[in-house]
Amino acid sequence: MNVEIRAKRILTPLDSYEAVDAGNSSLRAFGSLRGAKPLGIYRNNGASGEEAILISDVGLFLARHDGAIFVDYTAIESVEVAEQGAALTASSKSEADGVLLNGKSANPVLVPVRNGNGRYRDAFEFSRFVSRAAEDSKIVSKEFGQPEADAILARRAS
């Protein structure tokens, strides 16, 4: 399944997620999209634009005070729901406030996903989306090699 379909199925039901297209003015906060196709933006309630997350067909763009950063789905090794920057314990589901992305060589990236109610925090669905998107991207990369995978993912997104 491609990332665009997964975003529609998993993220669209979240109140804080808004589907966008390339002409949306909110995209300026994320800098250059490097040819990525924007799918949607997740906005944390009560937070500045610095905590917005752009979901694209090839990865996540995180708007930060020191500039946007990009996390490619193929670079993600594991995904964990987090509480205050650390992996979530089983007893604290209602405290989930982010997703921790662990990569091959880089330090873990904390993605703030703070909305939701009680045990039904958005971080769980966001984590499920990123995990599936990373798996899908790796399968295509392994099966066809990176240049071919890039072409296949581009065709799937169009």
C-alpha positions in Angstrom: 0.0 0.0 0.0 1.4 3.4 -0.7 1.9 6.2 1.8 -0.8 8.5 0.4 -3.5 5.8 1.0 -2.1 5.1 4.5 -2.3 8.8 5.3 -5.9 9.0 4.2 -6.9 5.9 6.1 -5.0 6.5 9.3 -4.4 10.2 9.7 -7.5 11.8 8.2 -9.8 10.8 11.1 -7.5 12.8 13.5 -8.9 16.3 14.2 -5.4 17.8 14.1 -4.6 16.5 10.6 -5.4 18.5 7.5 -4.9 17.2 3.9 -3.0 19.7 1.8 -1.7 20.0 -1.7 1.4 21.7 -3.2 -0.3 25.1 -3.4 -1.1 25.4 0.3 0.5 28.5 1.9 1.3 26.7 5.1 4.1 24.8 3.3 6.5 27.7 3.5 7.3 26.9 7.1 8.9 23.7 6.0 11.4 25.1 3.5 12.3 23.2 0.4 10.3 20.0 -0.1 13.0 18.5 -2.3 10.5 17.2 -4.8 8.3 15.5 -2.1 4.6 15.5 -2.6 2.8 17.1 0.4 -0.1 15.0 1.8 -1.1 16.7 5.0 -0.1 18.7 8.0 -0.6 17.7 11.7 -0.8 20.6 14.0 -0.5 20.4 17.8 -3.2 22.3 19.7 -2.1 25.5 21.3 1.4 25.2 19.9 3.2 27.6 17.7 3.7 26.7 14.0 7.1 25.4 15.1 5.4 22.1 16.2 3.7 21.4 12.9 4.5 18.2 11.0 4.3 17.9 7.2 3.5 14.4 6.0 4.8 13.8 2.5 5.1 10.8 0.2 8.7 10.2 1.1 9.1 11.4 4.7 8.2 13.8 7.4 9.2 17.5 7.6 9.3 18.9 11.1 9.1 22.7 11.5 11.4 23.8 14.3 12.6 27.1 15.6 16.0 26.5 14.1 14.6 25.4 10.7 12.8 22.5 9.3 14.3 19.0 9.4 13.4 16.1 7.1 13.2 12.4 8.1 13.0 9.9 5.2 10.8 7.0 5.8 13.5 4.6 4.6 15.9 5.8 7.3 13.5 4.9 10.1 14.4 1.6 11.9 11.8 1.7 14.7 9.0 3.9 16.0 8.0 4.3 19.6 5.2 6.3 21.3 6.9 8.7 23.7 6.2 10.6 26.9 8.4 13.7 27.5 11.0 12.4 25.0 11.4 8.9 26.4 9.7 5.6 25.4 6.2 5.3 26.8 5.6 2.8 29.7 2.5 0.6 29.6 0.9 2.4 32.6 1.0 5.9 31.1 -0.9 5.8 27.9 -2.8 9.0 28.7 0.6 10.8 28.9 1.7 10.1 25.3 2.9 13.3 23.7 5.1 12.3 20.8 6.6 9.7 18.6 10.3 8.7 18.8 11.9 7.8 15.5 15.0 5.7 15.7 17.2 5.7 12.6 20.2 3.8 11.2 22.9 6.3 12.1 21.3 9.4 13.5 20.2 10.3 17.0 16.5 9.5 17.6 14.1 12.2 16.5 11.2 13.2 18.7 8.1 14.2 16.8 5.7 16.1 19.0 2.1 14.7 18.6 0.3 16.1 21.6 -3.4 16.0 20.8 -6.1 13.4 21.6 -8.1 12.5 24.7 -7.1 10.3 27.6 -6.0 6.9 26.5 -6.9 7.8 22.9 -3.9 10.0 22.2 -3.1 10.9 18.5 0.5 9.6 19.1 -0.7 6.0 18.8 -2.3 6.5 15.4 0.6 8.7 14.2 3.0 6.0 15.3 1.1 3.4 13.4 1.1 5.5 10.3 4.9 6.2 10.4 5.7 2.6 11.1 3.6 1.3 8.2 5.0 4.1 5.8 8.6 3.1 6.8 7.9 -0.6 6.2 6.3 0.1 2.8 9.2 2.3 1.7 11.8 -0.3 2.8 10.0 -3.1 0.9 10.1 -1.1 -2.3 13.7 -0.1 -1.8 14.9 -3.7 -1.1 12.9 -5.2 -3.9 14.0 -2.7 -6.6 17.1 -0.9 -5.4 17.1 2.8 -4.4 17.0 4.5 -7.9 14.2 2.2 -9.0 12.4 2.5 -5.7 12.4 6.3 -6.0 10.9 6.0 -9.4 8.2 3.6 -8.3 7.3 5.7 -5.2 7.0 8.7 -7.5 4.7 6.9 -9.9 2.6 5.6 -7.0 2.1 9.1 -5.7 1.0 10.6 -9.0 
